[in-house]
Amino acid sequence: MIIKCQDPDVCVVTGLVELAAANATQVRDEIRAALPPACTRLDLDFSTVTFVDSIGLGALIALHKTLRSRLGTLRLLQPAPDVRQVLEMTRLHHLLELIP
């Protein structure tokens, strides 16, 4: 996983393959620790994510809450069809911004 903060307001996370019980807590904690105080937009590149389980969904909700407390936004970029389906079935697509 690579976390880049190109400017103080926007950070981008790439290199995720899955967000599941095995790594969700670590991913959440590493992202939170890397966010500058002024960051109000977090973009997670989901184009390479092939699997998300309930623990991974919980990590996404926690990151969403972190950004919302800063009046910011969590965006998921290019989620694969299977991952998008999970987000839609759990209705998280209404909470998180999905970018085609």
C-alpha positions as CSV (number, residue, x, y, z in Angstrom):
1,M,0.0,0.0,0.0
2,I,1.3,3.4,-1.0
3,I,-0.1,6.6,0.6
4,K,0.7,9.9,-1.2
5,C,-0.4,13.3,0.0
6,Q,0.3,15.5,-3.0
7,D,-1.0,18.6,-1.3
8,P,-2.2,19.1,2.3
9,D,-5.8,18.7,1.4
10,V,-5.8,15.5,-0.7
11,C,-4.2,12.1,-0.1
12,V,-4.3,9.1,-2.5
13,V,-3.9,5.4,-1.5
14,T,-2.8,2.9,-4.1
15,G,-1.7,-0.7,-4.2
16,L,-4.5,-2.3,-2.2
17,V,-5.4,-5.9,-3.3
18,E,-7.9,-6.7,-0.6
19,L,-9.5,-5.2,2.4
20,A,-10.3,-8.0,4.7
21,A,-9.9,-9.3,8.3
22,A,-6.3,-10.1,7.7
23,N,-5.3,-6.5,6.9
24,A,-8.2,-4.0,7.4
25,T,-7.2,-2.8,10.9
26,Q,-3.6,-2.2,9.8
27,V,-4.7,-0.4,6.6
28,R,-7.1,1.8,8.5
29,D,-4.5,2.7,11.1
30,E,-1.7,3.4,8.6
31,I,-3.9,5.6,6.5
32,R,-5.1,7.5,9.6
33,A,-1.6,8.0,10.8
34,A,-0.4,9.3,7.4
35,L,-3.2,11.9,6.9
36,P,-2.0,15.5,7.4
37,P,-4.2,17.5,9.7
38,A,-5.5,19.6,6.8
39,C,-6.5,16.6,4.6
40,T,-10.2,16.8,3.6
41,R,-10.2,14.3,0.8
42,L,-9.0,10.8,0.8
43,D,-9.0,8.9,-2.5
44,L,-8.7,5.1,-2.3
45,D,-7.7,3.6,-5.6
46,F,-9.9,0.5,-5.7
47,S,-9.1,-0.6,-9.2
48,T,-6.8,-3.4,-7.9
49,V,-9.0,-4.5,-5.0
50,T,-10.5,-7.9,-5.6
51,F,-12.0,-8.7,-2.2
52,V,-13.7,-6.8,0.6
53,D,-15.3,-8.5,3.6
54,S,-17.3,-7.1,6.5
55,I,-14.2,-6.1,8.5
56,G,-12.9,-4.3,5.4
57,L,-16.3,-2.5,5.1
58,G,-16.0,-1.5,8.8
59,A,-12.5,0.0,8.0
60,L,-14.1,2.0,5.2
61,I,-16.8,3.3,7.5
62,A,-14.2,4.3,10.1
63,L,-12.1,6.2,7.5
64,H,-15.3,7.8,6.3
65,K,-16.0,9.0,9.8
66,T,-12.5,10.3,10.2
67,L,-12.9,12.4,7.0
68,R,-16.4,13.6,7.9
69,S,-15.1,14.9,11.2
70,R,-12.8,17.1,9.1
71,L,-15.7,18.0,6.9
72,G,-14.1,15.9,4.2
73,T,-14.8,13.1,1.8
74,L,-13.7,9.5,1.2
75,R,-13.8,8.5,-2.4
76,L,-13.3,5.0,-3.9
77,L,-11.8,5.2,-7.3
78,Q,-12.7,2.6,-10.0
79,P,-14.0,-0.3,-7.8
80,A,-14.1,-3.6,-9.7
81,P,-17.6,-4.9,-10.5
82,D,-17.6,-7.5,-7.7
83,V,-16.5,-5.0,-5.1
84,R,-19.0,-2.4,-6.4
85,Q,-21.7,-5.1,-6.0
86,V,-20.8,-5.6,-2.3
87,L,-20.9,-1.8,-1.7
88,E,-24.3,-1.6,-3.4
89,M,-25.7,-4.7,-1.6
90,T,-24.7,-3.2,1.8
91,R,-25.9,0.3,0.6
92,L,-22.5,1.8,1.3
93,H,-22.6,3.4,-2.1
94,H,-24.9,5.9,-0.6
95,L,-22.4,6.8,2.1
96,L,-19.2,6.6,0.2
97,E,-18.5,8.4,-3.1
98,L,-17.8,5.9,-5.9
99,I,-15.9,7.3,-8.9
100,P,-16.4,5.1,-11.9
